Amino acid sequence: MPFDSTHPRDGLNDPEIADTLSRLHRDARRDRWVFARALPSIALGYLRGRSVFESAEPFLSDAYIPVSPELGRLMYQVARAAKARNIVEFGSSFGISAIYLAAAARENGGRFTGTEMLPHKFRIAESNLVSAGLKRWADIREGDALESLEPLDGPVDFVFLDGWKEMYIPILHLLEPKLADGAIIFADNIHSFRKTLKPFVDYVCDPRNSYETTVVPIGSGLSISTWREQSKEKPDCRY
């Protein structure tokens, strides 16, 4: 679908978007019961040196695990300021972060593409985009993201990585030939999956790989990278 910018410019204050996000963030509070059921696994994982999220991972197929409203608004504002028109997300879950990013894509006259492996989450995320009035500017691709994103056209201006942590590097490698100069990459859960994501952080912090990166203590740890073809200065990526 070609880019289309004919819409009211209300951003996140659009009533459909605001009401849908309010409902979803409210519903996401039920995740506390998911973690309650996972407590025995979390306790055992603690004794083995694993993080809470790593230990609870087998229980998370029905959890929202959403971005916070603060992180959602940050991504929206950064994408808007960068005038990102082609926005991609790996790991859309029930679609909360997708709404923030699709709203930015709509405001910029662009398009959002999400991915979701689990069929029931995919269906609900698509429904939530419809509820937010954003389906015209967005779609979520079901199945293996390495397959669903392979035919995606570039240049890609903004990427949010929030799916299976072991897949951050393969997904980034897939997208690199499609990245626009100056493309922005947000990657979540850097601290809560510190061991699993260390290879990813090392990769985006290595100046030989054309990224400028910082890791910030937002939520469970967020890395923010900018893709540059000729990055010369080594970034400070202490985390």
Salt bridges, closest charged atoms under 4 A:
ASP4 OD2 - ARG136 NH2 2.48
ASP14 OD2 - ARG106 NH2 3.24
ASP27 OD1 - ARG30 NH2 3.49
ASP62 OD1 - HIS120 NE2 3.09
GLU107 OE2 - HIS7 ND1 3.77
GLU107 OE1 - ARG9 NH1 3.72
GLU107 OE2 - ARG106 NH2 3.93
GLU126 OE1 - LYS135 NZ 3.69
ASP139 OD1 - ARG111 NE 3.66
ASP139 OD2 - ARG141 NE 3.72
ASP162 OD1 - LYS165 NZ 3.51
ASP181 OD2 - ARG228 NH1 3.88
ASP202 OD2 - LYS198 NZ 2.78
ASP206 OD2 - ARG208 NH2 2.60
ASP236 OD2 - ARG238 NH2 2.49
